Amino acid sequence: MWRGLYTAATGMISEMKRTDVIANNLANAANTGYKRDVTVHKEFHPMFIKRVNDFNEGSLLGVKGTPLGSMAELNTSKDDVTQIKGFSANPFYRPGIGELGLGDYIDEIAVDYQQGALESTGNTFDLAIVGDGFFAVQTPDGVRYSRNGAFFKNTQGYLQDIRGYNLLDTQGNPIRIPDNISDSQVFIPGDGVISIPGTETRLDPITNRWTAIGDLNQRQQLAQIQFVEFGNRLATQKQGDNLYYLVNDNEGNQPVPQAVGQNVQARIMNPDFQPRPASGEILQGSLEKSNTAIVTEMVELIHNHRMYEANAKAVQTQDTMLDTSVNQVGMVS
């Protein structure tokens, strides 16, 4: 009885956490580049149940004595009525009743990286990722990764996201567009190489502004966007604000291998946990919408609510049975 109470309670706890995940997906359904979360349930190790009065090594369970050597000594045979439905009085054949589940728990909250729908905006610095990949941005906490490609050019020419974090190039530097180059003259192909008119750029020491100079009928490479992916999906975790951080040191920075233990060092040195050039492509003038399907999430929310109610009803039933056992069956008249 107690076991059933706890089993139903674990189901309620799991459904509560799953409700939180679904609610978070719905809250971020309109966020650019958001990837929905999925709860991964795992069952506690089940318990294998046998009959209490099964024979143990030829003698009765819990009774010490000389083991019996044959069924004849038990005054029974294989044709005995106890043989029905798979049960047996044979001390050498002790069938189990079966496995008893002990509930489940949330093993992991995984990220669903399924491609989101693409929306054409026509804006030069709106960049959508098609396939695998992340943009690298500089935050006060270090380098972070994002699939939100809604960038803009600030007053100083730096490409930033909505929170003012600079978009980084492959050298780890912020990307700055020269002042004399209009947005329509900036071209960003699938590999993230930004090209602009001119043959070179120069910093004006007086205005502290970058300027494209030379033959403006030609094009030059300004920078290449740091567009990376990871071989292992567990290499990054969500931080919030549609950002991901590396699990190496929880700060998004590569720790010094000599400064960590051997068990952590092996993980850090694993190439699947290191950023590498992305296999996806960048689509200029578009944005990737969230991969959250509102209707699907609402259906899951309703189903989750019913599962919670079923577990709650099981808890109430177990509690009622326990109350009856203690206060009525066990009552001494």
Buried (B, 14 or more C-beta within 10 A) or exposed (E): EEEBBBBBBBBBBBBEBBBBBBEBBBEBBEBBBBBBBBBEBEEEEEEEEEEEEBBBEBBBEEEEEEEBEEBEEBEBEEEBEEBEEEBBBBBEBBEEEEEEBBBBEBEEBBBEEEBBEBEEBEBBBBBBBBEBBBBBBBBEEBBBBBBBBBBBBEEEBBBBBEEEBBBBBBEEEBBBBBBBBEEEBBBBEEEBBBBBBBEEBEEEEEEEBBBBBEEBEEBBEBBBBBBBBBEEEEBBEBBEBBBBBBBBBEEBEBBEEEEBEEEBBEBBEEEEBBBEBBEBBBBBBBBBBBBBBEEEBEEBBEEBEEBBEBBBEBBEEBEEBBEEEEEEEEEEE
